[in-house]
Amino acid sequence: MKNHDRHWLRLFFDLDGTLLDTAADIKDCLEKALAAHGFPISEEQRTLPIGPPLDVLLHNLYPTASETERGRVIQTFRGLYDTSDYPQTVPYPGISDLLAELALSCDLYIATNKVYLPTQRLVKKFGWGSFFVEVLTPDRFGQPCLSKTELIQLVLKDQEALQNPSVLIGDYASDVLTAHATQLSSVAVTWGYDSLDHLKAAKPDTIVETTDALHSWIRARKRGVQ
């Protein structure tokens, strides 16, 4: 068990677009689910970014579809994606080595909009199970789907006496806004699915372009609280 002292950082990582490039497998399964229920797929829709919750993405793609129709697509998608071998999903360069090193001196969490089953299968696939204290997903705690903000608040409430500094690392402006809402420091990474303009507008504490730059920022953050 780790010794929690005032130098110990708690790091919350987004998954899709931050740790893993999951877009190709998600889009393949989503296109199959849409086709199974008779939804047309345009070339423009194929280029839409991955990242928002699936119900939000489908509402944006098909605003006139009913909630029931979207629900059927989501159910089919999950049947396909949750049992996939994720052949096209890969960690971003340097991520596995970074996590292995950070896990020695920080408490690492995943905080994702993806549901628990595929998240856990992906963590296992890439051998990351021992790196993370907890995997936080919308369906993880037996409540109606929780937002990323609510998931992080659960951890902070459970461990509020520890008073360790915490950081949220993600690729979307919404991740930065979650950090603001939970009073965490925020790091926006540019290798994911959101645009640089969106990231800048959200006003993170820093924006990094490589895993080396991310590691350097975390080291400096750790020195700053010593």
VOMAR-255437 format. One line per 4 residues: number of its first residue (from 1); their letters; for each residue x, y, z of N, C-alpha, C. Coordinates in steps of 0.2 Angstrom, whole numbers, padded with zeros to 4 digits, always signed. Example, Ala and Ser with C-alpha at 12.3 -4.5 7.8 and 13.67 -1.06 7.14 Angstrom:
residues 2
1	as	+0066/-0028/+0039/+0062/-0022/+0039/+0066/-0016/+0039 ~ +0064/-0011/+0035/+0068/-0005/+0036/+0064/+0000/+0039
end
This chain:
residues 226
1	mknh	+0004/-0006/+0000/+0000/+0000/+0000/+0004/+0006/+0000 ~ +0002/+0011/-0004/+0007/+0017/-0005/+0006/+0022/+0002 ~ +0011/+0025/+0003/+0011/+0030/+0009/+0009/+0036/+0006 ~ +0003/+0039/+0008/+0001/+0045/+0006/+0003/+0051/+0010
5	drhw	+0008/+0055/+0008/+0010/+0060/+0011/+0009/+0067/+0007 ~ +0011/+0072/+0009/+0009/+0079/+0006/+0013/+0079/-0001 ~ +0017/+0075/-0003/+0021/+0075/-0009/+0017/+0071/-0014 ~ +0012/+0067/-0012/+0009/+0062/-0017/+0004/+0065/-0021
9	lrlf	+0005/+0064/-0028/+0000/+0066/-0033/-0005/+0061/-0034 ~ -0011/+0063/-0035/-0017/+0059/-0038/-0018/+0061/-0045 ~ -0018/+0057/-0050/-0018/+0058/-0057/-0024/+0055/-0060 ~ -0029/+0059/-0062/-0035/+0056/-0066/-0034/+0056/-0073
13	fdld	-0034/+0051/-0077/-0033/+0050/-0084/-0039/+0049/-0087 ~ -0041/+0053/-0092/-0046/+0051/-0097/-0043/+0045/-0101 ~ -0048/+0041/-0104/-0045/+0035/-0108/-0045/+0036/-0116 ~ -0051/+0037/-0119/-0051/+0038/-0126/-0048/+0044/-0128
17	gtll	-0043/+0044/-0132/-0040/+0050/-0135/-0034/+0053/-0130 ~ -0033/+0050/-0124/-0028/+0052/-0120/-0023/+0046/-0119 ~ -0025/+0041/-0117/-0021/+0035/-0116/-0021/+0030/-0122 ~ -0027/+0030/-0125/-0028/+0025/-0131/-0031/+0028/-0137
21	dtaa	-0029/+0027/-0142/-0032/+0028/-0149/-0037/+0023/-0150 ~ -0043/+0024/-0148/-0049/+0019/-0149/-0053/+0021/-0155 ~ -0052/+0026/-0159/-0057/+0028/-0163/-0059/+0023/-0169 ~ -0054/+0020/-0172/-0056/+0015/-0177/-0060/+0010/-0175
25	dikd	-0059/+0006/-0169/-0063/+0001/-0167/-0070/+0004/-0165 ~ -0071/+0009/-0162/-0077/+0012/-0160/-0081/+0014/-0166 ~ -0078/+0017/-0171/-0082/+0019/-0177/-0084/+0012/-0181 ~ -0080/+0007/-0181/-0082/+0001/-0185/-0088/-0002/-0181
29	clek	-0088/-0002/-0175/-0094/-0005/-0171/-0100/-0001/-0172 ~ -0099/+0006/-0172/-0105/+0010/-0172/-0108/+0010/-0179 ~ -0104/+0010/-0184/-0106/+0009/-0191/-0110/+0003/-0192 ~ -0108/-0003/-0189/-0112/-0009/-0190/-0118/-0009/-0186
33	alaa	-0118/-0005/-0180/-0124/-0005/-0176/-0129/+0000/-0179 ~ -0127/+0005/-0182/-0131/+0010/-0186/-0135/+0006/-0192 ~ -0130/+0003/-0196/-0133/-0001/-0202/-0138/-0006/-0200 ~ -0137/-0009/-0194/-0142/-0015/-0192/-0149/-0012/-0190
37	hgfp	-0149/-0005/-0189/-0155/-0002/-0187/-0158/+0003/-0193 ~ -0154/+0002/-0199/-0157/+0006/-0204/-0155/+0014/-0204 ~ -0150/+0016/-0201/-0148/+0023/-0200/-0143/+0024/-0206 ~ -0144/+0029/-0210/-0139/+0031/-0215/-0133/+0033/-0212
41	isee	-0127/+0032/-0215/-0120/+0035/-0213/-0117/+0039/-0219 ~ -0116/+0045/-0218/-0113/+0049/-0223/-0105/+0050/-0221 ~ -0102/+0052/-0226/-0095/+0053/-0226/-0093/+0058/-0220 ~ -0097/+0063/-0220/-0096/+0068/-0215/-0097/+0065/-0208
45	qrtl	-0102/+0061/-0207/-0103/+0057/-0200/-0097/+0053/-0199 ~ -0094/+0050/-0204/-0088/+0045/-0202/-0082/+0049/-0199 ~ -0082/+0056/-0201/-0076/+0060/-0198/-0077/+0063/-0192 ~ -0083/+0062/-0189/-0085/+0066/-0182/-0080/+0063/-0177
49	pigp	-0078/+0067/-0172/-0073/+0065/-0167/-0076/+0060/-0162 ~ -0072/+0056/-0159/-0074/+0051/-0154/-0073/+0055/-0147 ~ -0077/+0054/-0142/-0075/+0057/-0136/-0082/+0058/-0132 ~ -0087/+0062/-0134/-0093/+0063/-0130/-0096/+0056/-0129
53	pldv	-0101/+0056/-0123/-0104/+0050/-0122/-0108/+0048/-0128 ~ -0109/+0041/-0129/-0112/+0038/-0135/-0119/+0041/-0136 ~ -0123/+0042/-0131/-0130/+0045/-0132/-0130/+0052/-0135 ~ -0125/+0056/-0132/-0124/+0063/-0135/-0122/+0063/-0142
57	llhn	-0117/+0058/-0144/-0115/+0058/-0151/-0120/+0056/-0156 ~ -0125/+0051/-0154/-0130/+0049/-0158/-0135/+0055/-0159 ~ -0137/+0058/-0153/-0141/+0064/-0154/-0139/+0069/-0158 ~ -0132/+0070/-0158/-0129/+0075/-0163/-0130/+0073/-0170
61	lypt	-0129/+0066/-0171/-0129/+0063/-0178/-0136/+0063/-0181 ~ -0141/+0061/-0176/-0147/+0060/-0179/-0152/+0063/-0174 ~ -0153/+0070/-0174/-0157/+0073/-0169/-0164/+0072/-0170 ~ -0167/+0069/-0176/-0174/+0068/-0176/-0176/+0061/-0174
65	aset	-0171/+0057/-0173/-0172/+0050/-0170/-0175/+0050/-0163 ~ -0179/+0045/-0162/-0182/+0045/-0155/-0177/+0042/-0150 ~ -0178/+0043/-0144/-0174/+0040/-0139/-0174/+0033/-0139 ~ -0179/+0030/-0140/-0180/+0022/-0141/-0176/+0020/-0147
69	ergr	-0176/+0023/-0152/-0172/+0021/-0158/-0164/+0022/-0157 ~ -0162/+0027/-0153/-0155/+0028/-0152/-0153/+0023/-0147 ~ -0158/+0021/-0142/-0156/+0016/-0137/-0155/+0009/-0140 ~ -0159/+0008/-0145/-0158/+0001/-0149/-0151/+0001/-0152
73	viqt	-0149/+0007/-0155/-0142/+0007/-0158/-0137/+0006/-0153 ~ -0138/+0010/-0147/-0133/+0009/-0142/-0132/+0002/-0139 ~ -0138/-0002/-0138/-0138/-0008/-0136/-0134/-0013/-0141 ~ -0135/-0012/-0147/-0132/-0016/-0152/-0124/-0014/-0152
77	frgl	-0123/-0008/-0152/-0116/-0006/-0152/-0112/-0009/-0146 ~ -0115/-0009/-0140/-0112/-0012/-0134/-0111/-0019/-0135 ~ -0116/-0023/-0138/-0115/-0030/-0139/-0109/-0031/-0143 ~ -0108/-0027/-0148/-0102/-0028/-0153/-0095/-0026/-0150
81	ydts	-0096/-0020/-0147/-0089/-0017/-0144/-0087/-0020/-0138 ~ -0092/-0022/-0133/-0090/-0025/-0127/-0086/-0032/-0128 ~ -0088/-0035/-0133/-0085/-0042/-0135/-0079/-0042/-0140 ~ -0078/-0036/-0142/-0072/-0035/-0147/-0066/-0037/-0144
85	dypq	-0061/-0039/-0149/-0054/-0039/-0147/-0050/-0033/-0148 ~ -0053/-0028/-0150/-0050/-0021/-0151/-0044/-0021/-0155 ~ -0045/-0024/-0161/-0038/-0025/-0165/-0035/-0019/-0168 ~ -0039/-0013/-0168/-0036/-0007/-0171/-0034/-0002/-0165
89	tvpy	-0036/-0004/-0159/-0034/+0001/-0153/-0027/+0000/-0151 ~ -0024/+0006/-0150/-0017/+0006/-0148/-0016/+0011/-0143 ~ -0011/+0010/-0138/-0009/+0016/-0134/-0005/+0021/-0138 ~ -0006/+0027/-0136/-0002/+0033/-0139/+0005/+0032/-0137
93	pgis	+0010/+0034/-0142/+0017/+0033/-0141/+0019/+0035/-0134 ~ +0023/+0031/-0130/+0026/+0032/-0124/+0021/+0032/-0118 ~ +0015/+0030/-0119/+0010/+0030/-0114/+0011/+0024/-0109 ~ +0012/+0018/-0111/+0013/+0013/-0107/+0019/+0014/-0102
97	dlla	+0025/+0016/-0105/+0031/+0017/-0101/+0029/+0023/-0096 ~ +0026/+0028/-0098/+0024/+0033/-0093/+0020/+0031/-0087 ~ +0015/+0027/-0089/+0011/+0025/-0083/+0015/+0020/-0078 ~ +0019/+0016/-0081/+0023/+0012/-0077/+0027/+0016/-0072
101	elal	+0030/+0021/-0075/+0034/+0025/-0070/+0030/+0029/-0065 ~ +0025/+0032/-0068/+0021/+0036/-0063/+0017/+0032/-0058 ~ +0016/+0026/-0059/+0013/+0022/-0054/+0017/+0021/-0048 ~ +0023/+0022/-0049/+0028/+0021/-0043/+0028/+0027/-0038
105	scdl	+0025/+0032/-0040/+0026/+0038/-0036/+0019/+0042/-0036 ~ +0014/+0040/-0039/+0007/+0043/-0039/+0002/+0038/-0039 ~ -0004/+0041/-0037/-0010/+0037/-0037/-0013/+0038/-0044 ~ -0014/+0033/-0048/-0017/+0034/-0054/-0024/+0031/-0055
109	yiat	-0028/+0035/-0058/-0035/+0033/-0059/-0037/+0034/-0067 ~ -0042/+0030/-0069/-0045/+0031/-0076/-0052/+0034/-0074 ~ -0053/+0040/-0077/-0060/+0043/-0077/-0063/+0044/-0084 ~ -0068/+0040/-0086/-0070/+0039/-0093/-0077/+0039/-0094
113	nkvy	-0079/+0041/-0100/-0087/+0041/-0101/-0088/+0034/-0104 ~ -0083/+0030/-0105/-0084/+0023/-0108/-0087/+0018/-0102 ~ -0091/+0014/-0103/-0094/+0009/-0098/-0088/+0005/-0095 ~ -0090/+0001/-0090/-0084/-0002/-0086/-0082/-0008/-0090
117	lptq	-0086/-0013/-0093/-0084/-0019/-0096/-0078/-0018/-0101 ~ -0079/-0014/-0107/-0074/-0013/-0111/-0068/-0009/-0109 ~ -0069/-0005/-0104/-0064/-0001/-0101/-0059/-0006/-0097 ~ -0062/-0010/-0093/-0058/-0015/-0090/-0054/-0020/-0095
121	rlvk	-0058/-0022/-0100/-0055/-0027/-0105/-0049/-0023/-0108 ~ -0049/-0017/-0110/-0044/-0013/-0113/-0038/-0013/-0108 ~ -0039/-0011/-0102/-0034/-0010/-0097/-0030/-0017/-0096 ~ -0034/-0022/-0096/-0031/-0029/-0096/-0027/-0031/-0102
125	kfgw	-0030/-0029/-0108/-0026/-0031/-0114/-0019/-0028/-0114 ~ -0019/-0022/-0112/-0012/-0018/-0112/-0008/-0019/-0106 ~ -0010/-0023/-0101/-0006/-0025/-0095/-0006/-0019/-0090 ~ -0011/-0015/-0090/-0011/-0009/-0086/-0014/-0010/-0079
129	gsff	-0017/-0016/-0078/-0021/-0017/-0072/-0018/-0015/-0065 ~ -0011/-0016/-0064/-0008/-0015/-0058/-0006/-0007/-0057 ~ -0007/-0003/-0063/-0005/+0004/-0062/-0011/+0008/-0059 ~ -0017/+0006/-0059/-0022/+0010/-0057/-0026/+0008/-0051
133	vevl	-0027/+0013/-0046/-0030/+0012/-0040/-0037/+0011/-0041 ~ -0040/+0014/-0046/-0048/+0013/-0048/-0049/+0015/-0055 ~ -0054/+0012/-0058/-0056/+0013/-0065/-0063/+0016/-0064 ~ -0064/+0022/-0065/-0070/+0026/-0064/-0074/+0026/-0071
137	tpdr	-0080/+0023/-0071/-0084/+0023/-0077/-0092/+0025/-0075 ~ -0096/+0027/-0079/-0103/+0030/-0078/-0107/+0025/-0074 ~ -0106/+0018/-0076/-0110/+0013/-0073/-0106/+0009/-0067 ~ -0101/+0012/-0065/-0097/+0008/-0060/-0099/+0007/-0053
141	fgqp	-0104/+0012/-0051/-0106/+0012/-0044/-0113/+0010/-0043 ~ -0116/+0007/-0047/-0123/+0005/-0046/-0128/+0010/-0046 ~ -0126/+0016/-0049/-0131/+0022/-0049/-0133/+0023/-0056 ~ -0138/+0027/-0057/-0139/+0030/-0064/-0132/+0033/-0067
145	clsk	-0132/+0033/-0073/-0125/+0035/-0076/-0123/+0041/-0073 ~ -0116/+0041/-0070/-0113/+0047/-0067/-0109/+0050/-0072 ~ -0109/+0057/-0072/-0104/+0061/-0076/-0097/+0060/-0073 ~ -0092/+0062/-0077/-0085/+0062/-0075/-0084/+0066/-0069
149	teli	-0087/+0072/-0069/-0087/+0076/-0063/-0089/+0073/-0057 ~ -0095/+0069/-0057/-0098/+0066/-0051/-0093/+0060/-0049 ~ -0090/+0056/-0054/-0086/+0051/-0053/-0080/+0053/-0049 ~ -0077/+0059/-0051/-0071/+0061/-0048/-0073/+0064/-0041
153	qlvl	-0078/+0067/-0040/-0081/+0069/-0034/-0081/+0064/-0028 ~ -0084/+0058/-0031/-0084/+0052/-0026/-0077/+0050/-0023 ~ -0072/+0050/-0028/-0065/+0049/-0025/-0063/+0054/-0020 ~ -0064/+0060/-0022/-0061/+0066/-0018/-0065/+0066/-0011
157	kdqe	-0071/+0064/-0011/-0075/+0064/-0005/-0073/+0058/-0001 ~ -0072/+0052/-0004/-0069/+0047/+0000/-0062/+0048/+0003 ~ -0058/+0052/+0000/-0051/+0053/+0002/-0050/+0060/+0004 ~ -0055/+0064/+0006/-0054/+0071/+0007/-0049/+0072/+0013
161	alqn	-0048/+0068/+0017/-0044/+0069/+0023/-0036/+0068/+0021 ~ -0035/+0066/+0015/-0028/+0065/+0013/-0025/+0071/+0010 ~ -0029/+0076/+0007/-0027/+0082/+0005/-0021/+0082/+0000 ~ -0021/+0077/-0004/-0015/+0077/-0009/-0018/+0081/-0015
165	psvl	-0013/+0084/-0018/-0015/+0088/-0025/-0017/+0083/-0030 ~ -0022/+0085/-0034/-0025/+0080/-0039/-0025/+0084/-0046 ~ -0024/+0080/-0051/-0023/+0083/-0058/-0028/+0078/-0063 ~ -0031/+0082/-0067/-0035/+0078/-0072/-0032/+0079/-0079
169	igdy	-0030/+0074/-0083/-0027/+0074/-0089/-0032/+0071/-0094 ~ -0033/+0075/-0099/-0038/+0073/-0105/-0037/+0077/-0111 ~ -0040/+0074/-0116/-0039/+0077/-0123/-0045/+0081/-0125 ~ -0050/+0082/-0121/-0056/+0086/-0123/-0057/+0092/-0118
173	asdv	-0060/+0098/-0121/-0061/+0104/-0117/-0066/+0102/-0111 ~ -0070/+0097/-0112/-0075/+0095/-0107/-0071/+0092/-0101 ~ -0065/+0089/-0102/-0061/+0086/-0097/-0058/+0092/-0093 ~ -0056/+0098/-0096/-0053/+0103/-0093/-0059/+0107/-0089
177	ltah	-0065/+0107/-0091/-0071/+0110/-0088/-0072/+0105/-0082 ~ -0072/+0099/-0082/-0072/+0094/-0076/-0067/+0096/-0071 ~ -0061/+0097/-0073/-0056/+0099/-0068/-0058/+0105/-0065 ~ -0060/+0110/-0068/-0062/+0117/-0065/-0068/+0115/-0060
181	atql	-0073/+0111/-0062/-0078/+0110/-0058/-0076/+0106/-0051 ~ -0071/+0102/-0052/-0069/+0098/-0046/-0063/+0101/-0042 ~ -0061/+0107/-0045/-0055/+0111/-0042/-0049/+0107/-0042 ~ -0048/+0103/-0048/-0042/+0100/-0049/-0037/+0104/-0054
185	ssva	-0031/+0103/-0054/-0027/+0105/-0059/-0028/+0102/-0066 ~ -0027/+0105/-0072/-0029/+0101/-0078/-0023/+0102/-0083 ~ -0022/+0096/-0086/-0018/+0096/-0092/-0022/+0093/-0098 ~ -0021/+0097/-0103/-0024/+0095/-0110/-0019/+0093/-0114
189	vtwg	-0020/+0087/-0117/-0015/+0084/-0122/-0018/+0085/-0129 ~ -0013/+0086/-0134/-0015/+0088/-0141/-0016/+0082/-0145 ~ -0014/+0076/-0143/-0014/+0070/-0148/-0021/+0067/-0148 ~ -0026/+0069/-0145/-0032/+0066/-0145/-0037/+0069/-0150
193	ydsl	-0043/+0069/-0148/-0049/+0070/-0153/-0052/+0077/-0153 ~ -0050/+0081/-0148/-0053/+0088/-0148/-0048/+0093/-0152 ~ -0050/+0099/-0154/-0046/+0104/-0157/-0042/+0108/-0152 ~ -0036/+0110/-0155/-0032/+0115/-0151/-0036/+0121/-0148
197	dhlk	-0040/+0124/-0153/-0044/+0130/-0151/-0048/+0128/-0146 ~ -0052/+0123/-0146/-0056/+0121/-0140/-0053/+0120/-0134 ~ -0047/+0117/-0134/-0043/+0116/-0128/-0041/+0122/-0125 ~ -0038/+0127/-0129/-0036/+0133/-0127/-0042/+0137/-0124
201	aakp	-0048/+0137/-0127/-0053/+0141/-0124/-0055/+0138/-0117 ~ -0054/+0132/-0116/-0056/+0129/-0109/-0051/+0131/-0104 ~ -0046/+0134/-0105/-0041/+0137/-0101/-0038/+0132/-0096 ~ -0035/+0126/-0098/-0031/+0122/-0094/-0025/+0125/-0091
205	dtiv	-0023/+0122/-0086/-0016/+0124/-0083/-0010/+0123/-0088 ~ -0011/+0118/-0092/-0005/+0118/-0097/-0008/+0114/-0103 ~ -0005/+0114/-0108/-0006/+0110/-0114/+0000/+0107/-0116 ~ +0000/+0100/-0117/+0006/+0097/-0119/+0005/+0093/-0126
209	ettd	+0011/+0092/-0129/+0010/+0089/-0136/+0013/+0082/-0136 ~ +0017/+0080/-0131/+0020/+0074/-0131/+0020/+0071/-0124 ~ +0021/+0064/-0123/+0021/+0061/-0117/+0027/+0063/-0113 ~ +0033/+0065/-0116/+0038/+0067/-0113/+0037/+0074/-0109
213	alhs	+0033/+0078/-0113/+0031/+0085/-0110/+0026/+0084/-0104 ~ +0022/+0079/-0105/+0017/+0078/-0099/+0021/+0075/-0093 ~ +0026/+0071/-0094/+0030/+0068/-0089/+0034/+0074/-0085 ~ +0037/+0079/-0089/+0040/+0084/-0087/+0036/+0089/-0082
217	wira	+0030/+0090/-0085/+0025/+0094/-0081/+0023/+0091/-0074 ~ +0022/+0084/-0074/+0020/+0081/-0068/+0026/+0081/-0063 ~ +0032/+0080/-0066/+0038/+0080/-0061/+0039/+0087/-0058 ~ +0038/+0093/-0062/+0038/+0099/-0060/+0032/+0101/-0055
221	rkrg	+0026/+0098/-0056/+0021/+0099/-0051/+0022/+0095/-0045 ~ +0025/+0090/-0045/+0027/+0086/-0039/+0032/+0090/-0035 ~ +0037/+0093/-0038/+0042/+0097/-0035/+0039/+0103/-0031 ~ +0034/+0105/-0035/+0031/+0112/-0032/+0027/+0111/-0026
225	vq	+0025/+0105/-0024/+0021/+0103/-0018/+0025/+0101/-0013 ~ +0032/+0100/-0014/+0036/+0097/-0009/+0038/+0103/-0004
end
